[in-house]
Amino acid sequence: MAVKLRLLYGLPIVDIDVIFDGRKLHIKNVLLDTGSAGTILDADVVSEIGVKPEGTDKTAIIHGVGGTEIVFTKWFDSVSLGDWFVKSCKIEIGVMDYGIDIQGIIGFDFLRAAKLVIDTDKMLVYSSM
């Protein structure tokens, strides 16, 4: 089943569900970004399900169009978009102060793992399988 894309600030937006340590969260306003290698979620949003920085977390400095940001990495049980999900996902967590109201970015890592296709004519995301 295809997922409808909507536009926010002219950008492709979807909603996703994540599970971390058995706790599920629905996240709205997530940017689909084929130019982002990884997936990043807003720290304030995922704190609702117990995601917080710990001493054993890997940290990194990421660079993008929105600027530079320090993030920490967590392994989520799963990330799902519509009917498609990826288990055991490495996700970067950061402040995401980019000047637009998004709560995360689905990067190429998820799109590739879930084998998703973006149809910009019909504004749909669907599986290539």
VEXVEXBA-282660 format. One record per residue: residue number from 1; residue in one letter; x, y, z of N, C-alpha, C in turn. Coordinates in nm, 2 decimals. Example, Ala and Ser with C-alpha at 12.3 -4.5 7.8 and 13.67 -1.06 7.14 Angstrom:
BEGIN
rec n:1 res:a npx:1.32 npy:-0.57 npz:0.78 capx:1.23 capy:-0.45 capz:0.78 cpx:1.32 cpy:-0.33 cpz:0.78
rec n:2 res:s npx:1.28 npy:-0.22 npz:0.71 capx:1.37 capy:-0.11 capz:0.71 cpx:1.29 cpy:0.00 cpz:0.79
This chain:
BEGIN
rec n:1 res:m npx:0.08 npy:-0.12 npz:0.00 capx:0.00 capy:0.00 capz:0.00 cpx:0.09 cpy:0.12 cpz:0.00
rec n:2 res:a npx:0.06 npy:0.22 npz:-0.08 capx:0.13 capy:0.34 capz:-0.09 cpx:0.10 cpy:0.44 cpz:0.02
rec n:3 res:v npx:0.20 npy:0.52 npz:0.05 capx:0.18 capy:0.63 capz:0.15 cpx:0.18 cpy:0.76 cpz:0.07
rec n:4 res:k npx:0.09 npy:0.84 npz:0.10 capx:0.07 capy:0.98 capz:0.04 cpx:0.18 cpy:1.07 cpz:0.10
rec n:5 res:l npx:0.25 npy:1.14 npz:0.01 capx:0.34 capy:1.25 capz:0.06 cpx:0.26 cpy:1.38 cpz:0.07
rec n:6 res:r npx:0.29 npy:1.46 npz:0.16 capx:0.23 capy:1.59 capz:0.17 cpx:0.35 cpy:1.69 cpz:0.17
rec n:7 res:l npx:0.32 npy:1.81 npz:0.12 capx:0.42 capy:1.91 capz:0.12 cpx:0.41 cpy:2.01 cpz:0.23
rec n:8 res:l npx:0.53 npy:2.04 npz:0.29 capx:0.54 capy:2.14 capz:0.40 cpx:0.66 cpy:2.22 cpz:0.36
rec n:9 res:y npx:0.65 npy:2.35 npz:0.34 capx:0.76 capy:2.44 capz:0.29 cpx:0.81 cpy:2.39 cpz:0.16
rec n:10 res:g npx:0.73 npy:2.32 npz:0.08 capx:0.77 capy:2.27 capz:-0.05 cpx:0.85 cpy:2.14 cpz:-0.04
rec n:11 res:l npx:0.86 npy:2.08 npz:0.08 capx:0.94 capy:1.96 capz:0.10 cpx:0.84 cpy:1.84 cpz:0.13
rec n:12 res:p npx:0.89 npy:1.72 npz:0.09 capx:0.81 capy:1.60 capz:0.10 cpx:0.81 cpy:1.55 cpz:0.25
rec n:13 res:i npx:0.69 npy:1.54 npz:0.31 capx:0.67 capy:1.51 capz:0.45 cpx:0.58 cpy:1.38 cpz:0.46
rec n:14 res:v npx:0.61 npy:1.30 npz:0.56 capx:0.54 capy:1.18 capz:0.60 cpx:0.53 cpy:1.17 cpz:0.75
rec n:15 res:d npx:0.45 npy:1.08 npz:0.80 capx:0.45 capy:1.05 capz:0.94 cpx:0.51 cpy:0.91 cpz:0.96
rec n:16 res:i npx:0.58 npy:0.88 npz:1.07 capx:0.64 capy:0.75 capz:1.09 cpx:0.60 cpy:0.70 cpz:1.23
rec n:17 res:d npx:0.63 npy:0.57 npz:1.25 capx:0.62 capy:0.51 capz:1.39 cpx:0.75 cpy:0.46 cpz:1.42
rec n:18 res:v npx:0.79 npy:0.47 npz:1.54 capx:0.92 capy:0.42 capz:1.59 cpx:0.89 cpy:0.34 cpz:1.72
rec n:19 res:i npx:0.97 npy:0.24 npz:1.74 capx:0.97 capy:0.16 capz:1.86 cpx:1.11 cpy:0.16 cpz:1.92
rec n:20 res:f npx:1.12 npy:0.20 npz:2.05 capx:1.25 capy:0.21 capz:2.12 cpx:1.23 cpy:0.14 cpz:2.25
rec n:21 res:d npx:1.31 npy:0.03 npz:2.28 capx:1.30 capy:-0.04 capz:2.40 cpx:1.16 cpy:-0.08 cpz:2.43
rec n:22 res:g npx:1.09 npy:-0.12 npz:2.33 capx:0.95 capy:-0.17 capz:2.34 cpx:0.84 cpy:-0.07 cpz:2.35
rec n:23 res:r npx:0.88 npy:0.06 npz:2.34 capx:0.78 capy:0.17 capz:2.35 cpx:0.76 cpy:0.23 cpz:2.22
rec n:24 res:k npx:0.64 npy:0.25 npz:2.18 capx:0.60 capy:0.30 capz:2.04 cpx:0.57 cpy:0.45 cpz:2.05
rec n:25 res:l npx:0.61 npy:0.52 npz:1.94 capx:0.58 capy:0.66 capz:1.93 cpx:0.54 cpy:0.69 cpz:1.78
rec n:26 res:h npx:0.44 npy:0.77 npz:1.76 capx:0.40 capy:0.82 capz:1.63 cpx:0.46 cpy:0.96 cpz:1.61
rec n:27 res:i npx:0.54 npy:0.98 npz:1.51 capx:0.60 capy:1.10 capz:1.48 cpx:0.55 cpy:1.17 cpz:1.36
rec n:28 res:k npx:0.51 npy:1.29 npz:1.37 capx:0.45 capy:1.37 capz:1.26 cpx:0.56 cpy:1.46 cpz:1.19
rec n:29 res:n npx:0.53 npy:1.50 npz:1.07 capx:0.62 capy:1.60 capz:1.00 cpx:0.76 cpy:1.55 cpz:0.99
rec n:30 res:v npx:0.78 npy:1.44 npz:0.93 capx:0.92 capy:1.38 capz:0.91 cpx:0.95 cpy:1.40 cpz:0.76
rec n:31 res:l npx:1.06 npy:1.47 npz:0.73 capx:1.11 capy:1.50 capz:0.60 cpx:1.17 cpy:1.37 cpz:0.53
rec n:32 res:l npx:1.12 npy:1.34 npz:0.41 capx:1.19 capy:1.24 capz:0.33 cpx:1.30 cpy:1.30 cpz:0.25
rec n:33 res:d npx:1.42 npy:1.26 npz:0.28 capx:1.54 capy:1.33 capz:0.22 cpx:1.64 cpy:1.23 cpz:0.16
rec n:34 res:t npx:1.63 npy:1.21 npz:0.03 capx:1.73 capy:1.12 capz:-0.04 cpx:1.87 cpy:1.18 cpz:-0.03
rec n:35 res:g npx:1.89 npy:1.30 npz:0.00 capx:2.02 capy:1.36 capz:0.01 cpx:2.09 cpy:1.34 cpz:0.14
rec n:36 res:s npx:2.01 npy:1.29 npz:0.24 capx:2.06 capy:1.27 capz:0.37 cpx:2.10 cpy:1.12 cpz:0.38
rec n:37 res:a npx:2.23 npy:1.09 npz:0.42 capx:2.27 capy:0.95 capz:0.42 cpx:2.20 cpy:0.88 cpz:0.54
rec n:38 res:g npx:2.18 npy:0.95 npz:0.65 capx:2.12 capy:0.88 capz:0.77 cpx:1.99 cpy:0.94 cpz:0.81
rec n:39 res:t npx:1.93 npy:0.88 npz:0.90 capx:1.80 capy:0.92 capz:0.96 cpx:1.82 cpy:0.99 cpz:1.09
rec n:40 res:i npx:1.76 npy:1.10 npz:1.12 capx:1.77 capy:1.17 capz:1.24 cpx:1.64 cpy:1.21 cpz:1.30
rec n:41 res:l npx:1.62 npy:1.20 npz:1.43 capx:1.50 capy:1.24 capz:1.50 cpx:1.52 cpy:1.34 cpz:1.60
rec n:42 res:d npx:1.42 npy:1.42 npz:1.63 capx:1.43 capy:1.53 capz:1.72 cpx:1.44 cpy:1.48 cpz:1.87
rec n:43 res:a npx:1.54 npy:1.52 npz:1.94 capx:1.56 capy:1.47 capz:2.08 cpx:1.44 cpy:1.49 cpz:2.17
rec n:44 res:d npx:1.38 npy:1.61 npz:2.16 capx:1.27 capy:1.64 capz:2.25 cpx:1.15 cpy:1.55 cpz:2.22
rec n:45 res:v npx:1.13 npy:1.52 npz:2.09 capx:1.02 capy:1.43 capz:2.06 cpx:1.04 cpy:1.29 cpz:2.11
rec n:46 res:v npx:1.15 npy:1.23 npz:2.08 capx:1.18 capy:1.09 capz:2.12 cpx:1.20 cpy:1.07 cpz:2.27
rec n:47 res:s npx:1.22 npy:1.18 npz:2.34 capx:1.24 capy:1.17 capz:2.49 cpx:1.11 cpy:1.12 cpz:2.55
rec n:48 res:e npx:1.00 npy:1.13 npz:2.49 capx:0.87 capy:1.08 capz:2.54 cpx:0.87 cpy:0.93 cpz:2.56
rec n:49 res:i npx:0.96 npy:0.86 npz:2.48 capx:0.97 capy:0.71 capz:2.50 cpx:1.10 cpy:0.67 cpz:2.56
rec n:50 res:g npx:1.17 npy:0.76 npz:2.63 capx:1.28 capy:0.73 capz:2.71 cpx:1.42 cpy:0.74 cpz:2.64
rec n:51 res:v npx:1.42 npy:0.80 npz:2.52 capx:1.54 capy:0.81 capz:2.45 cpx:1.62 cpy:0.93 cpz:2.51
rec n:52 res:k npx:1.74 npy:0.91 npz:2.56 capx:1.82 capy:1.01 capz:2.61 cpx:1.96 cpy:0.98 cpz:2.60
rec n:53 res:p npx:2.05 npy:1.08 npz:2.60 capx:2.19 capy:1.05 capz:2.58 cpx:2.25 cpy:0.98 cpz:2.70
rec n:54 res:e npx:2.33 npy:0.88 npz:2.67 capx:2.40 capy:0.80 capz:2.78 cpx:2.55 cpy:0.80 cpz:2.75
rec n:55 res:g npx:2.63 npy:0.77 npz:2.84 capx:2.78 capy:0.77 capz:2.83 cpx:2.83 cpy:0.68 cpz:2.72
rec n:56 res:t npx:2.76 npy:0.57 npz:2.70 capx:2.80 capy:0.47 capz:2.60 cpx:2.76 cpy:0.50 cpz:2.45
rec n:57 res:d npx:2.68 npy:0.61 npz:2.43 capx:2.63 capy:0.64 capz:2.30 cpx:2.75 cpy:0.70 cpz:2.22
rec n:58 res:k npx:2.75 npy:0.66 npz:2.09 capx:2.84 capy:0.73 capz:2.00 cpx:2.79 cpy:0.87 cpz:1.96
rec n:59 res:t npx:2.88 npy:0.96 npz:1.95 capx:2.84 capy:1.10 capz:1.91 cpx:2.91 cpy:1.13 cpz:1.78
rec n:60 res:a npx:2.85 npy:1.23 npz:1.71 capx:2.91 capy:1.27 capz:1.58 cpx:2.87 cpy:1.41 cpz:1.55
rec n:61 res:i npx:2.94 npy:1.47 npz:1.47 capx:2.91 capy:1.60 capz:1.42 cpx:2.86 cpy:1.58 cpz:1.27
rec n:62 res:i npx:2.73 npy:1.62 npz:1.25 capx:2.68 capy:1.61 capz:1.11 cpx:2.67 cpy:1.74 cpz:1.04
rec n:63 res:h npx:2.69 npy:1.74 npz:0.91 capx:2.68 capy:1.87 capz:0.83 cpx:2.58 cpy:1.85 cpz:0.73
rec n:64 res:g npx:2.50 npy:1.95 npz:0.71 capx:2.40 capy:1.95 capz:0.60 cpx:2.36 cpy:2.09 cpz:0.56
rec n:65 res:v npx:2.26 npy:2.10 npz:0.48 capx:2.21 capy:2.23 capz:0.43 cpx:2.17 cpy:2.31 cpz:0.55
rec n:66 res:g npx:2.11 npy:2.25 npz:0.65 capx:2.06 capy:2.32 capz:0.77 cpx:2.16 cpy:2.37 cpz:0.86
rec n:67 res:g npx:2.29 npy:2.33 npz:0.84 capx:2.40 capy:2.36 capz:0.93 cpx:2.47 cpy:2.24 cpz:0.99
rec n:68 res:t npx:2.54 npy:2.27 npz:1.10 capx:2.62 capy:2.16 capz:1.16 cpx:2.55 cpy:2.13 cpz:1.30
rec n:69 res:e npx:2.55 npy:2.01 npz:1.34 capx:2.49 capy:1.97 capz:1.46 cpx:2.56 cpy:1.85 cpz:1.52
rec n:70 res:i npx:2.56 npy:1.85 npz:1.66 capx:2.62 capy:1.73 capz:1.73 cpx:2.50 cpy:1.64 cpz:1.76
rec n:71 res:v npx:2.52 npy:1.51 npz:1.73 capx:2.41 capy:1.42 capz:1.75 cpx:2.46 cpy:1.30 cpz:1.83
rec n:72 res:f npx:2.37 npy:1.22 npz:1.89 capx:2.41 capy:1.09 capz:1.95 cpx:2.33 cpy:0.98 cpz:1.88
rec n:73 res:t npx:2.38 npy:0.86 npz:1.88 capx:2.32 capy:0.75 capz:1.81 cpx:2.26 cpy:0.65 cpz:1.90
rec n:74 res:k npx:2.14 npy:0.61 npz:1.86 capx:2.07 capy:0.50 capz:1.94 cpx:2.02 cpy:0.40 cpz:1.84
rec n:75 res:w npx:2.00 npy:0.28 npz:1.89 capx:1.95 capy:0.17 capz:1.81 cpx:1.80 cpy:0.15 cpz:1.85
rec n:76 res:f npx:1.71 npy:0.17 npz:1.75 capx:1.57 capy:0.16 capz:1.77 cpx:1.53 cpy:0.01 cpz:1.73
rec n:77 res:d npx:1.42 npy:-0.04 npz:1.80 capx:1.37 capy:-0.17 capz:1.77 cpx:1.32 cpy:-0.17 cpz:1.62
rec n:78 res:s npx:1.25 npy:-0.07 npz:1.58 capx:1.20 capy:-0.06 capz:1.44 cpx:1.16 cpy:0.08 cpz:1.41
rec n:79 res:v npx:1.16 npy:0.11 npz:1.28 capx:1.10 capy:0.23 capz:1.22 cpx:1.01 cpy:0.19 cpz:1.11
rec n:80 res:s npx:0.89 npy:0.25 npz:1.11 capx:0.79 capy:0.21 capz:1.01 cpx:0.73 cpy:0.33 cpz:0.94
rec n:81 res:l npx:0.71 npy:0.31 npz:0.81 capx:0.64 capy:0.41 capz:0.73 cpx:0.53 cpy:0.34 cpz:0.66
rec n:82 res:g npx:0.41 npy:0.36 npz:0.69 capx:0.30 capy:0.29 capz:0.64 cpx:0.32 cpy:0.14 cpz:0.67
rec n:83 res:d npx:0.31 npy:0.05 npz:0.57 capx:0.33 capy:-0.09 capz:0.58 cpx:0.47 cpy:-0.14 cpz:0.59
rec n:84 res:w npx:0.57 npy:-0.05 npz:0.57 capx:0.71 capy:-0.09 capz:0.56 cpx:0.78 cpy:-0.05 cpz:0.68
rec n:85 res:f npx:0.86 npy:-0.15 npz:0.73 capx:0.94 capy:-0.12 capz:0.85 cpx:1.08 cpy:-0.18 cpz:0.83
rec n:86 res:v npx:1.17 npy:-0.13 npz:0.91 capx:1.30 capy:-0.18 capz:0.92 cpx:1.33 cpy:-0.20 cpz:1.06
rec n:87 res:k npx:1.38 npy:-0.32 npz:1.09 capx:1.41 capy:-0.36 capz:1.23 cpx:1.55 cpy:-0.32 cpz:1.26
rec n:88 res:s npx:1.58 npy:-0.30 npz:1.39 capx:1.71 capy:-0.27 capz:1.44 cpx:1.78 cpy:-0.16 cpz:1.36
rec n:89 res:c npx:1.72 npy:-0.04 npz:1.38 capx:1.77 capy:0.08 capz:1.30 cpx:1.86 cpy:0.17 cpz:1.39
rec n:90 res:k npx:1.97 npy:0.21 npz:1.33 capx:2.06 capy:0.31 capz:1.39 cpx:2.01 cpy:0.44 cpz:1.35
rec n:91 res:i npx:1.98 npy:0.52 npz:1.45 capx:1.92 capy:0.66 capz:1.43 cpx:2.00 cpy:0.76 cpz:1.51
rec n:92 res:e npx:2.02 npy:0.87 npz:1.44 capx:2.09 capy:0.98 capz:1.51 cpx:1.98 cpy:1.07 cpz:1.57
rec n:93 res:i npx:2.02 npy:1.12 npz:1.69 capx:1.92 capy:1.20 capz:1.77 cpx:1.99 cpy:1.34 cpz:1.79
rec n:94 res:g npx:1.91 npy:1.44 npz:1.76 capx:1.97 capy:1.58 capz:1.77 cpx:1.86 cpy:1.68 cpz:1.80
rec n:95 res:v npx:1.90 npy:1.81 npz:1.81 capx:1.82 capy:1.92 capz:1.84 cpx:1.73 cpy:1.96 cpz:1.72
rec n:96 res:m npx:1.78 npy:1.94 npz:1.60 capx:1.70 capy:1.97 capz:1.48 cpx:1.64 cpy:2.11 cpz:1.47
rec n:97 res:d npx:1.72 npy:2.21 npz:1.50 capx:1.68 capy:2.35 capz:1.50 cpx:1.71 cpy:2.40 cpz:1.36
rec n:98 res:y npx:1.63 npy:2.37 npz:1.26 capx:1.65 capy:2.40 capz:1.12 cpx:1.56 cpy:2.52 cpz:1.07
rec n:99 res:g npx:1.48 npy:2.57 npz:1.16 capx:1.40 capy:2.69 capz:1.12 cpx:1.27 cpy:2.64 cpz:1.05
rec n:100 res:i npx:1.24 npy:2.51 npz:1.04 capx:1.11 capy:2.47 capz:0.99 cpx:1.06 cpy:2.36 cpz:1.09
rec n:101 res:d npx:0.93 npy:2.34 npz:1.09 capx:0.86 capy:2.25 capz:1.18 cpx:0.87 cpy:2.11 cpz:1.14
rec n:102 res:i npx:0.99 npy:2.04 npz:1.15 capx:0.99 capy:1.90 capz:1.12 cpx:1.05 cpy:1.83 cpz:1.25
rec n:103 res:q npx:1.00 npy:1.71 npz:1.27 capx:1.04 capy:1.63 capz:1.39 cpx:1.14 cpy:1.52 cpz:1.36
rec n:104 res:g npx:1.18 npy:1.51 npz:1.23 capx:1.28 capy:1.41 capz:1.19 cpx:1.31 cpy:1.42 cpz:1.04
rec n:105 res:i npx:1.41 npy:1.34 npz:1.00 capx:1.44 capy:1.32 capz:0.86 cpx:1.46 cpy:1.18 cpz:0.84
rec n:106 res:i npx:1.39 npy:1.12 npz:0.74 capx:1.41 capy:0.99 capz:0.69 cpx:1.52 cpy:1.00 cpz:0.58
rec n:107 res:g npx:1.63 npy:0.93 npz:0.61 capx:1.74 capy:0.94 capz:0.51 cpx:1.74 cpy:0.82 cpz:0.42
rec n:108 res:f npx:1.85 npy:0.83 npz:0.33 capx:1.86 capy:0.72 capz:0.23 cpx:1.88 cpy:0.58 cpz:0.29
rec n:109 res:d npx:1.94 npy:0.58 npz:0.41 capx:1.96 capy:0.45 capz:0.48 cpx:1.83 cpy:0.37 cpz:0.50
rec n:110 res:f npx:1.72 npy:0.44 npz:0.54 capx:1.59 capy:0.38 capz:0.56 cpx:1.53 cpy:0.35 cpz:0.43
rec n:111 res:l npx:1.53 npy:0.45 npz:0.33 capx:1.47 capy:0.43 capz:0.20 cpx:1.52 cpy:0.31 cpz:0.13
rec n:112 res:r npx:1.66 npy:0.29 npz:0.14 capx:1.72 capy:0.18 capz:0.07 cpx:1.69 cpy:0.05 cpz:0.15
rec n:113 res:a npx:1.70 npy:0.04 npz:0.28 capx:1.67 capy:-0.08 capz:0.35 cpx:1.52 cpy:-0.13 cpz:0.33
rec n:114 res:a npx:1.43 npy:-0.03 npz:0.33 capx:1.29 capy:-0.07 capz:0.31 cpx:1.25 cpy:-0.08 cpz:0.16
rec n:115 res:k npx:1.35 npy:-0.06 npz:0.07 capx:1.33 capy:-0.07 capz:-0.07 cpx:1.21 cpy:0.02 cpz:-0.12
rec n:116 res:l npx:1.22 npy:0.14 npz:-0.08 capx:1.11 capy:0.23 capz:-0.12 cpx:1.14 cpy:0.31 cpz:-0.24
rec n:117 res:v npx:1.03 npy:0.35 npz:-0.31 capx:1.03 capy:0.43 capz:-0.43 cpx:0.95 cpy:0.56 cpz:-0.41
rec n:118 res:i npx:1.00 npy:0.67 npz:-0.45 capx:0.93 capy:0.80 capz:-0.43 cpx:0.88 cpy:0.84 cpz:-0.57
rec n:119 res:d npx:0.74 npy:0.84 npz:-0.58 capx:0.68 capy:0.88 capz:-0.71 cpx:0.64 cpy:1.03 cpz:-0.69
rec n:120 res:t npx:0.72 npy:1.12 npz:-0.75 capx:0.70 capy:1.26 capz:-0.73 cpx:0.58 cpy:1.31 cpz:-0.82
rec n:121 res:d npx:0.54 npy:1.24 npz:-0.92 capx:0.43 capy:1.27 capz:-1.00 cpx:0.30 cpy:1.25 cpz:-0.92
rec n:122 res:k npx:0.28 npy:1.13 npz:-0.86 capx:0.16 capy:1.10 capz:-0.79 cpx:0.17 cpy:1.13 cpz:-0.64
rec n:123 res:m npx:0.29 npy:1.18 npz:-0.60 capx:0.32 capy:1.22 capz:-0.46 cpx:0.29 cpy:1.10 cpz:-0.37
rec n:124 res:l npx:0.35 npy:0.98 npz:-0.40 capx:0.34 capy:0.86 capz:-0.33 cpx:0.47 cpy:0.80 cpz:-0.30
rec n:125 res:v npx:0.48 npy:0.72 npz:-0.19 capx:0.59 capy:0.64 capz:-0.16 cpx:0.54 cpy:0.49 cpz:-0.15
rec n:126 res:y npx:0.61 npy:0.40 npz:-0.22 capx:0.57 capy:0.26 capz:-0.22 cpx:0.69 cpy:0.17 cpz:-0.23
rec n:127 res:s npx:0.67 npy:0.04 npz:-0.21 capx:0.78 capy:-0.05 capz:-0.22 cpx:0.81 cpy:-0.10 cpz:-0.36
rec n:128 res:s npx:0.93 npy:-0.12 npz:-0.39 capx:0.98 capy:-0.17 capz:-0.52 cpx:0.96 cpy:-0.32 cpz:-0.53
rec n:129 res:m npx:0.92 npy:-0.38 npz:-0.42 capx:0.90 capy:-0.53 capz:-0.42 cpx:0.76 cpy:-0.57 cpz:-0.45
